[in-house]
Every structure is written in structure tokens, then in C-alpha cells.
């Protein structure tokens, strides 16, 4: 059992508590309230509210001025860490009862974790999934709200998985989740590093901090675990520097434990050679070759038989919103992808350009989210304009920002020689419609940034919006 380091106690610790909560709105009689300092609000401001609602104990970093008789106050140095440890203990440390693998990196986390879940299920294993897209307990699906959920949610679902007989769980591990100690007190049997590029610099001070937060996940792995990293990414070596875990690597370009070559690539799939074994897979692009290598390596390290792994890998379907494509009656290819970072957008466009004959137009529809890393906006504009034949800049999830201002920032990155190939349409549906109207037979439309999301977030409200459904409907009606 993990222990919380306590700095001071006011009141009795010999009390029977009900639930553990960090949201004061959910506190009821005899609960413990953990006051956490968040990015938008500080839970210490709601200690009185939690007490009024019947909290029996308060966990906090700073004791309140008004101490209420009958309530126990426990001061800790780090409430995030305390919550993680308490959550794990509260649910009986479920991560120790299954094989938990964490996948971290800028791009590829969802694909790798989701396909590992698919692979192990197809191999007849009981498995769970904690991802951006969804949470899976066996065959039961739950809605996901964060890439890495809060500590209570993680442990709640891990306990459900254990009780359902799961032997494995594959979990996306975000930099936010690591930094906010949501992965503390979890027992990982392995960690996977996909890649590192420009993202989340609205949250982290700079790229070095972003990288070091990712590295800290590997630093904390036990010596019995494995650390599997993409060694073609220069940060792969950094992830391994101080880890006690068993070090393993994968690569397309350099020597590694798990090595692949792309032999052939089409929109319907690609032919790979993995450790001298050829196989056809449904996922395309160099970035997916890396993802599939990570999956292969992880499966081997978890004891799955080599030929069975390869056979199942050839049947795996892409994750919704990750290079999800359709071909219209007029033979226009529409691709919807979650690419919302410069590196991801570059990978997708380079993949499209490597497969197409050169006679088709590549029409990209792209925007950037509001209240997020603004530094990447000009980079996204540059990449879209440089690697497409036509570009429609539009709104993504503007949140509380002015969408026109976001688009203006994207446009600043467009090289002068590419100005004429770009237009801006703020309304995302109208932007997709414009791309469909521009497209002729055999042309390719890429709609980037939102992928699997079925909403658009504007000024605190979420409106129904599904890129894939919309482009499907528009191509069906406009191209008759």
C-alpha cells in the first residue's frame, strides 16, 4: 500500500469515511474532500463549501483559517500526489492486479493504445483501454473526457477491469496527466514512447519542460518493467537516460530491437517488413509504420507469440478519426484525421503526397483550437500551404477565443509564394463544403484537426459536429 506524506493533522484520524472527492460539488455526508490547485481554479477556495456539505475530512496543502470542530484537516505537501495515492488505496490498488502499459508521446498515443487493446482482444485475452476516444472494460464502452483521466477515474475503471477479469490494460499517458501526478501510485509493467514534437506549450513553460515531464514517466518505471522507445526520434534516447526499466527500441531508419521497412504504400494499406517478416496492414503512412512497430514490440514484450501477433496485426482497423477515409461516387477521396500538431499534419500530408500520382489536387481544411498553444498556429499554416495544392483555413474548437483571430495567426505562417492557394472560411461546415465544391474526380480532401470528435466547442458550449459525417453527406449531395 502506498502512503501519503503528512505534514500536519488537526483533528482525529480515527474516523470512518464514505467517498473520496476532489470536486466540492460532489461532496456529501462523511466524504473526504481533497483540495487541489488546478490550472483554472484552486480547490482550497471550496474547503468551506465541502465542509458545509458534510465533509468529514479535508486534505489540503494550506490549512484554512477557519477550522471547524468535528472535521479532520490533513496538510500535505502535494495534493495531486495525495489524491493519486489515496485513490489507488481506496480502490484496492487495482493496477497491481493486471498488466498496465502506459503509452506517451505527442502523436500516436490513441492509435497505439487502441490497437493494442484490439490486438489482445483478438488474441483471446481479456483487456481494458483508457484512451482519449473511449474507456473500454472488456466489451463495455464508457465515455472518455480526458486523455489521461483524474486519479479517481483511473482507479475506478482499473478496478472494474480487474473485477471483469482483465489481464491487461493499455493507457494513454499525457504530459498533463504526468505533471498533475495522475499516474502516481500506479504499477506499470511497461511504458511506450512514440515521438515528441511541438504541442502543449500553452501549459508547459517550454519544450524542455514538456520533454522532461514525459521523461519523468520513464524515470519512475520499476526495474521489472520495460521501456520501449522510438529511437528514430532524438528524444527516445532521453527517455531511457535514467530509467531502471528494461530498455527496448524500435525504428524505421536506425538499428533497433524492432525494425521495419515500408515496402509498398496505397490508400488501402501498406506492405511492411517487420524483423524480416512481411505483412500487409490496413493502416497507411510512415507514422503508422511506427505505431505498428510500437504495437508489435509491446506485444512481444508482453509474451504474445510472434506469428500470431503479425497475423492479428494484418487484420487491425484504423481508429476512428485517424486517417479515416471514404471515396465518393465521383471518385473523390476524403480523409478525416486528428492531426492537430505541426508534426502530425506534416506526417499526414507527406503520406498523401507519397501515395498520389501527382495529377490530383490535395485540398486541406484545417484550423487550430482556441485557448491552447498559439505558437503552433503559424507552423500549421506553413505546413498546410506548403504540402497542399489548395487550403481552406477554418475554425477548429475556438473555445473562448475569436475564431477569426486564430485564423489570422495561422495565416501568418503561409509563405508568400503560397498565398494564392489559400482561402479562409470561419464556419467549419462551409469550409468543408467549399473543399467539396473545389474537388474534381480523383482529388483528395484532407480535413484535419478534430478527427474522432463529434462536437465543436464555442464559448463554453458543445455543438454537434462530426467531420466525417459532414463530408460524407456533402460529397453525396454536391457531386450527384
C-alpha positions as CSV (number, residue, x, y, z in Angstrom):
1,X,0.0,0.0,0.0
2,X,1.3,3.5,-0.9
3,X,1.5,6.1,1.8
4,X,0.8,9.8,1.8
5,X,3.4,12.0,3.5
6,X,1.6,14.1,6.1
7,X,2.9,17.5,7.3
8,X,0.3,18.2,10.0
9,X,-3.0,17.0,11.3
10,X,-5.8,18.9,13.0
11,X,-8.5,16.6,14.5
12,X,-8.8,12.8,14.7
13,X,-7.7,10.3,12.0
14,X,-9.8,7.6,13.6
15,X,-12.9,8.3,11.6
16,X,-14.8,6.2,9.1
17,X,-15.2,8.0,5.8
18,X,-17.5,7.4,2.9
19,X,-16.3,8.6,-0.6
20,X,-13.2,10.4,-1.8
21,X,-13.9,13.6,-3.8
22,X,-11.9,16.4,-5.3
23,X,-14.9,18.2,-6.7
24,X,-16.6,20.1,-4.0
25,X,-19.9,19.9,-5.8
26,X,-19.9,16.1,-5.4
27,X,-19.2,16.1,-1.7
28,X,-21.8,14.6,0.7
29,X,-22.0,13.4,4.3
30,X,-18.8,11.8,5.7
31,X,-16.8,12.2,2.5
32,X,-13.1,13.2,2.2
33,X,-12.5,16.4,0.2
34,X,-9.1,16.8,-1.4
35,X,-8.3,20.4,-2.2
36,X,-6.3,20.6,-5.5
37,X,-4.7,23.6,-7.1
38,X,-5.8,23.3,-10.7
39,X,-5.0,25.4,-13.8
40,X,-8.3,27.3,-13.7
41,X,-9.3,27.1,-10.1
42,X,-8.0,26.3,-6.6
43,X,-9.8,23.7,-4.6
44,X,-8.7,25.4,-1.4
45,X,-11.3,28.1,-2.2
46,X,-14.0,25.4,-1.8
47,X,-13.0,23.9,1.5
48,X,-15.8,25.7,3.4
49,X,-18.3,24.6,0.8
50,X,-17.2,21.0,1.2
51,X,-17.4,21.3,5.0
52,X,-20.9,22.7,4.7
53,X,-21.9,19.8,2.6
54,X,-20.9,17.3,5.2
55,X,-17.2,16.5,4.5
56,X,-15.7,14.7,7.4
57,X,-12.1,15.2,6.4
58,X,-10.2,17.8,4.3
59,X,-6.9,17.1,2.6
60,X,-5.1,20.3,1.7
61,X,-1.7,21.9,1.1
62,X,-2.6,25.0,3.1
63,X,-4.8,24.8,6.2
64,X,-7.8,27.1,6.2
65,X,-8.0,30.0,8.7
66,X,-11.5,28.8,9.9
67,X,-11.1,25.3,11.5
68,X,-14.5,23.6,12.0
69,X,-14.8,21.3,15.1
70,X,-15.5,17.7,14.2
71,X,-13.7,17.9,10.8
72,X,-10.3,16.4,10.4
73,X,-7.8,18.6,8.4
74,X,-4.7,16.9,7.0
75,X,-2.0,19.1,5.5
76,X,0.2,17.5,2.7
77,X,2.9,19.0,0.5
78,X,1.3,17.9,-2.8
79,X,-2.5,17.4,-3.0
80,X,-2.3,15.9,-6.5
81,X,0.1,13.2,-5.3
82,X,-2.0,12.6,-2.2
83,X,-5.2,12.1,-4.3
84,X,-3.4,9.6,-6.5
85,X,-2.2,7.5,-3.6
86,X,-5.5,7.7,-1.8
87,X,-7.4,6.8,-4.9
88,X,-5.2,3.8,-5.6
89,X,-5.6,2.6,-2.0
90,X,-9.3,3.4,-1.9
91,X,-9.9,1.0,-4.9
92,X,-7.5,-1.6,-3.6
93,X,-4.6,-0.8,-5.9
94,X,-6.1,-2.5,-9.0
95,X,-3.1,-1.6,-11.2
96,X,-1.1,-4.3,-9.3
97,X,-3.7,-7.0,-10.3
98,X,-3.2,-6.6,-14.1
99,X,-0.5,-5.7,-16.6
100,X,-0.8,-2.0,-17.1
101,X,1.1,-0.4,-20.1
102,X,1.3,3.4,-20.5
103,X,1.8,5.0,-23.9
104,X,3.1,8.5,-24.1
105,X,4.3,10.9,-26.8
106,X,3.0,13.8,-28.8
107,X,1.4,11.8,-31.6
108,X,0.2,8.1,-31.8
109,X,-0.9,7.5,-28.2
110,X,-4.5,6.8,-29.2
111,X,-3.7,4.6,-32.2
112,X,-1.1,2.5,-30.3
113,X,-3.2,2.1,-27.1
114,X,-6.5,1.4,-29.1
115,X,-4.8,-1.1,-31.5
116,X,-3.1,-2.9,-28.6
117,X,-6.5,-3.3,-27.0
118,X,-7.9,-4.6,-30.3
119,X,-4.9,-7.0,-30.8
120,X,-5.1,-8.6,-27.3
121,X,-8.9,-9.0,-27.5
122,X,-8.5,-10.7,-30.9
123,X,-5.8,-12.9,-29.3
124,X,-8.4,-14.1,-26.8
125,X,-7.1,-12.1,-23.9
126,X,-9.3,-10.0,-21.5
127,X,-8.1,-6.4,-21.8
128,X,-9.1,-2.8,-20.9
129,X,-8.4,0.6,-22.5
130,X,-8.1,4.1,-21.2
131,X,-7.8,6.4,-24.2
132,X,-8.8,9.9,-25.5
133,X,-11.5,8.3,-27.6
134,X,-13.1,6.0,-25.0
135,X,-12.7,3.7,-22.0
136,X,-13.2,0.0,-22.5
137,X,-13.8,-2.5,-19.8
138,X,-13.9,-5.8,-21.7
139,X,-16.5,-5.1,-24.3
140,X,-18.3,-2.4,-22.4
141,X,-17.6,1.1,-23.6
142,X,-17.6,4.3,-21.4
143,X,-17.2,7.9,-22.5
144,X,-13.8,9.5,-22.1
145,X,-13.4,13.1,-21.1
146,X,-9.6,13.5,-20.8
147,X,-6.6,11.9,-22.5
148,X,-5.5,10.8,-19.0
149,X,-8.4,10.8,-16.6
150,X,-8.1,12.0,-13.0
151,X,-6.7,9.6,-10.4
152,X,-10.1,8.6,-9.1
153,X,-11.5,7.8,-12.5
154,X,-8.4,5.8,-13.5
155,X,-8.5,3.6,-10.4
156,X,-12.3,3.3,-10.6
157,X,-12.1,1.8,-14.1
158,X,-9.0,-0.2,-13.4
159,X,-11.0,-1.8,-10.5
160,X,-13.9,-2.5,-12.9
161,X,-11.4,-4.1,-15.4
162,X,-9.9,-6.3,-12.7
163,X,-13.3,-7.4,-11.5
164,X,-14.3,-8.2,-15.1
165,X,-11.3,-10.5,-15.3
166,X,-9.0,-8.2,-17.4
167,X,-5.3,-9.3,-17.6
168,X,-4.1,-6.3,-19.5
169,X,-4.8,-2.5,-19.7
170,X,-3.5,-0.1,-22.3
171,X,-3.5,3.5,-21.2
172,X,-2.7,6.8,-22.8
173,X,-0.4,8.9,-20.6
174,X,-0.4,12.6,-21.4
175,X,2.1,15.2,-20.2
176,X,-0.7,16.9,-18.3
177,X,-1.5,13.6,-16.6
178,X,2.1,13.0,-15.6
179,X,2.6,16.6,-14.5
180,X,-0.5,16.6,-12.3
181,X,0.5,13.3,-10.7
182,X,-2.4,11.4,-12.1
183,X,-0.2,8.4,-12.8
184,X,1.4,8.3,-9.3
185,X,0.8,5.1,-7.3
186,X,0.0,3.1,-10.5
187,X,2.0,0.0,-11.1
188,X,3.1,-0.1,-14.8
189,X,4.6,-3.2,-16.4
190,X,5.7,-1.2,-19.4
191,X,6.0,2.3,-20.9
192,X,6.0,3.2,-24.6
193,X,7.4,6.4,-26.1
194,X,6.1,7.3,-29.6
195,X,7.6,10.7,-30.5
196,X,7.9,14.3,-29.3
197,X,7.1,17.4,-31.2
198,X,5.6,20.9,-30.7
199,X,2.5,20.7,-28.6
200,X,1.0,21.9,-25.2
201,X,3.4,24.8,-24.9
202,X,0.4,26.8,-23.5
203,X,0.6,24.5,-20.5
204,X,4.4,23.8,-20.2
205,X,6.9,26.6,-20.0
206,X,8.9,25.4,-22.9
207,X,9.8,22.4,-25.0
208,X,12.4,21.2,-22.5
209,X,9.9,21.1,-19.7
210,X,7.4,19.2,-21.9
211,X,10.1,16.7,-22.8
212,X,11.3,16.3,-19.2
213,X,7.8,15.7,-17.9
214,X,7.5,12.9,-20.4
215,X,10.9,11.6,-19.3
216,X,9.8,11.5,-15.7
217,X,7.2,8.8,-16.5
218,X,10.1,6.5,-17.6
219,X,12.3,7.6,-14.7
220,X,9.6,6.2,-12.4
221,X,9.2,2.8,-14.1
222,X,10.3,-0.2,-11.9
223,X,13.3,-2.4,-12.9
224,X,10.8,-5.2,-13.7
225,X,9.0,-3.1,-16.3
226,X,10.0,-2.4,-20.0
227,X,10.7,1.0,-21.6
228,X,10.1,0.8,-25.3
229,X,11.0,3.9,-27.3
230,X,11.1,5.2,-30.8
231,X,14.9,5.5,-31.3
232,X,14.5,7.4,-34.6
233,X,13.2,10.3,-32.5
234,X,16.2,12.1,-30.9
235,X,14.2,12.3,-27.6
236,X,13.9,8.5,-27.5
237,X,17.5,8.3,-26.0
238,X,16.5,11.0,-23.5
239,X,13.6,8.9,-22.2
240,X,15.9,6.0,-21.5
241,X,18.6,8.0,-19.7
242,X,17.6,7.4,-16.1
243,X,15.1,4.6,-16.3
244,X,15.6,1.5,-14.3
245,X,13.3,-0.4,-16.7
246,X,14.5,-2.9,-19.3
247,X,15.4,-0.8,-22.3
248,X,14.0,-1.7,-25.8
249,X,13.9,0.3,-29.0
250,X,12.0,0.4,-32.3
251,X,12.9,2.2,-35.6
252,X,12.5,2.5,-39.3
253,X,15.8,4.3,-40.0
254,X,18.3,3.0,-37.5
255,X,19.3,-0.2,-35.7
256,X,16.8,-1.2,-33.1
257,X,15.3,-4.3,-31.3
258,X,12.2,-4.0,-33.5
259,X,12.8,-2.8,-37.1
260,X,10.5,-2.2,-40.0
261,X,10.6,-1.2,-43.7
262,X,7.8,0.2,-45.8
263,X,7.8,-1.8,-49.0
264,X,4.7,-0.6,-50.6
265,X,2.0,2.0,-49.8
266,X,-1.5,2.6,-51.0
267,X,-4.6,4.3,-49.7
268,X,-6.0,0.8,-48.8
269,X,-2.9,-0.2,-46.8
270,X,0.8,-0.8,-46.9
271,X,3.2,-3.7,-47.1
272,X,5.7,-3.8,-44.2
273,X,8.7,-5.9,-43.3
274,X,8.9,-6.2,-39.5
275,X,12.0,-8.0,-38.2
276,X,12.4,-9.7,-41.6
277,X,8.7,-10.8,-41.8
278,X,6.5,-9.3,-44.5
279,X,2.8,-8.4,-43.8
280,X,0.1,-6.3,-45.3
281,X,-1.7,-3.9,-42.9
282,X,-4.7,-1.7,-43.3
283,X,-3.1,1.4,-41.8
284,X,-1.1,3.6,-44.1
285,X,1.8,6.0,-43.8
286,X,5.2,6.1,-42.2
287,X,3.7,7.4,-38.9
288,X,1.5,4.3,-38.8
289,X,4.5,2.1,-39.5
290,X,6.0,3.5,-36.3
291,X,2.7,2.9,-34.5
292,X,2.5,-0.7,-35.7
293,X,6.2,-1.3,-34.6
294,X,5.3,0.0,-31.1
295,X,2.4,-2.4,-31.0
296,X,4.5,-5.3,-32.3
297,X,7.2,-4.6,-29.8
298,X,4.8,-4.3,-26.9
299,X,3.0,-7.5,-27.8
300,X,6.3,-9.4,-27.9
301,X,7.4,-7.9,-24.5
302,X,4.1,-9.0,-23.0
303,X,4.6,-12.6,-24.2
304,X,2.4,-12.8,-27.3
305,X,3.7,-15.3,-29.9
306,X,5.4,-13.6,-32.9
307,X,3.4,-15.1,-35.8
308,X,0.1,-14.8,-34.0
309,X,0.9,-11.1,-33.4
310,X,1.7,-10.4,-37.0
311,X,-1.3,-12.3,-38.2
312,X,-3.7,-10.3,-36.0
313,X,-1.9,-7.0,-36.9
314,X,-2.8,-7.6,-40.5
315,X,-6.5,-7.5,-39.5
316,X,-6.4,-4.4,-37.3
317,X,-8.6,-1.5,-38.4
318,X,-7.7,2.2,-38.0
319,X,-9.0,4.1,-35.1
320,X,-11.9,6.5,-35.8
321,X,-10.7,9.9,-36.9
322,X,-7.2,8.7,-37.6
323,X,-6.7,8.7,-41.4
324,X,-10.4,7.7,-41.7
325,X,-11.2,7.9,-45.4
326,X,-14.1,7.4,-47.9
327,X,-14.2,7.5,-51.7
328,X,-17.3,9.2,-53.2
329,X,-19.2,8.1,-56.3
330,X,-17.3,10.8,-58.2
331,X,-14.0,9.2,-57.0
332,X,-13.1,12.0,-54.6
333,X,-11.1,10.7,-51.6
334,X,-12.0,12.4,-48.3
335,X,-9.7,11.8,-45.3
336,X,-10.5,12.9,-41.8
337,X,-7.6,13.0,-39.3
338,X,-7.0,14.2,-35.8
339,X,-3.7,15.9,-36.9
340,X,-3.7,19.0,-34.7
341,X,0.0,19.4,-34.2
342,X,2.5,20.6,-36.9
343,X,4.3,17.2,-36.9
344,X,1.1,15.2,-37.2
345,X,-0.2,17.4,-40.1
346,X,3.1,17.1,-41.9
347,X,3.1,13.3,-41.5
348,X,-0.4,13.0,-42.9
349,X,0.2,15.3,-45.9
350,X,3.5,13.7,-46.7
351,X,1.8,10.3,-46.6
352,X,-0.9,11.6,-49.0
353,X,1.7,13.1,-51.3
354,X,3.8,9.9,-51.3
355,X,0.8,7.8,-52.5
356,X,-0.9,10.1,-55.0
357,X,0.2,10.2,-58.7
358,X,0.7,13.9,-58.8
359,X,-2.2,14.7,-61.1
360,X,-4.7,15.2,-58.3
361,X,-5.4,18.2,-56.2
362,X,-4.8,17.9,-52.4
363,X,-7.3,20.2,-50.7
364,X,-6.7,20.7,-47.0
365,X,-9.2,22.0,-44.5
366,X,-7.5,22.9,-41.2
367,X,-7.8,25.2,-38.2
368,X,-6.4,25.4,-34.6
369,X,-8.1,25.1,-31.3
370,X,-8.6,28.2,-29.1
371,X,-7.2,28.6,-25.5
372,X,-4.4,26.3,-26.5
373,X,-0.8,26.6,-27.7
374,X,-0.8,29.6,-30.0
375,X,2.9,29.2,-31.1
376,X,2.0,26.2,-33.3
377,X,-0.6,28.2,-35.4
378,X,1.8,29.8,-37.9
379,X,3.6,26.4,-38.2
380,X,0.3,24.7,-39.1
381,X,-0.3,27.3,-41.7
382,X,3.1,26.9,-43.3
383,X,2.8,23.1,-43.4
384,X,-0.7,23.1,-44.9
385,X,0.1,25.6,-47.6
386,X,3.5,24.1,-48.5
387,X,2.3,20.5,-48.8
388,X,-1.2,21.0,-50.3
389,X,-2.4,22.3,-53.7
390,X,-5.3,24.2,-52.1
391,X,-6.0,25.1,-48.4
392,X,-9.1,26.3,-46.6
393,X,-8.3,27.7,-43.2
394,X,-11.2,27.4,-40.8
395,X,-12.4,27.2,-37.2
396,X,-11.5,24.2,-35.1
397,X,-12.7,24.4,-31.4
398,X,-12.3,28.1,-30.9
399,X,-13.5,27.8,-27.2
400,X,-13.4,31.3,-25.8
401,X,-11.2,32.8,-28.5
402,X,-12.3,34.8,-31.5
403,X,-12.0,32.2,-34.4
404,X,-11.1,34.9,-36.9
405,X,-8.1,35.9,-34.8
406,X,-7.0,32.3,-34.6
407,X,-7.2,32.0,-38.4
408,X,-5.2,35.3,-38.8
409,X,-2.4,33.8,-36.7
410,X,-2.4,30.6,-38.8
411,X,-2.2,32.7,-42.0
412,X,1.0,34.5,-40.8
413,X,2.9,31.3,-41.4
414,X,2.0,30.9,-45.0
415,X,5.0,31.6,-47.3
416,X,4.4,34.4,-49.8
417,X,4.6,32.0,-52.8
418,X,1.6,30.0,-51.4
419,X,-0.8,32.9,-50.6
420,X,-2.9,32.4,-53.7
421,X,-3.6,28.7,-52.9
422,X,-5.3,29.6,-49.5
423,X,-8.7,30.9,-48.6
424,X,-10.3,31.4,-45.1
425,X,-13.9,30.4,-44.2
426,X,-14.6,30.6,-40.5
427,X,-17.7,28.4,-40.5
428,X,-16.3,24.9,-40.5
429,X,-19.2,23.3,-42.3
430,X,-19.0,26.0,-45.0
431,X,-15.2,25.4,-45.3
432,X,-15.7,21.7,-45.8
433,X,-18.5,22.4,-48.3
434,X,-16.1,24.7,-50.2
435,X,-13.5,22.0,-50.4
436,X,-16.0,19.5,-51.7
437,X,-17.1,22.0,-54.4
438,X,-13.4,22.6,-55.4
439,X,-12.7,18.9,-55.7
440,X,-12.9,17.0,-59.0
441,X,-12.6,13.3,-59.8
442,X,-9.6,11.7,-58.1
443,X,-8.8,14.7,-56.0
444,X,-8.1,14.3,-52.3
445,X,-9.6,16.3,-49.4
446,X,-7.9,16.3,-46.0
447,X,-10.0,17.5,-43.1
448,X,-7.5,17.9,-40.2
449,X,-7.6,18.7,-36.5
450,X,-10.7,17.2,-35.0
451,X,-10.7,13.6,-36.1
452,X,-12.9,11.5,-33.8
453,X,-14.6,14.5,-32.1
454,X,-18.3,14.7,-32.6
455,X,-18.7,18.3,-31.4
456,X,-17.4,21.8,-31.9
457,X,-16.7,23.8,-28.7
458,X,-17.6,27.5,-29.0
459,X,-17.8,29.8,-25.9
460,X,-18.2,27.0,-23.4
461,X,-20.9,25.2,-25.4
462,X,-20.5,22.0,-27.4
463,X,-22.4,21.8,-30.7
464,X,-22.9,18.5,-32.6
465,X,-20.3,18.4,-35.3
466,X,-18.7,15.3,-37.0
467,X,-16.2,16.0,-39.8
468,X,-16.6,12.5,-41.3
469,X,-20.4,12.6,-41.3
470,X,-20.5,16.1,-42.8
471,X,-18.0,15.4,-45.6
472,X,-19.8,12.2,-46.4
473,X,-23.2,14.0,-46.7
474,X,-21.8,16.9,-48.7
475,X,-20.0,14.7,-51.2
476,X,-23.1,12.6,-51.7
477,X,-25.3,15.7,-52.4
478,X,-22.9,18.0,-54.2
479,X,-21.4,15.5,-56.6
480,X,-24.6,13.9,-58.0
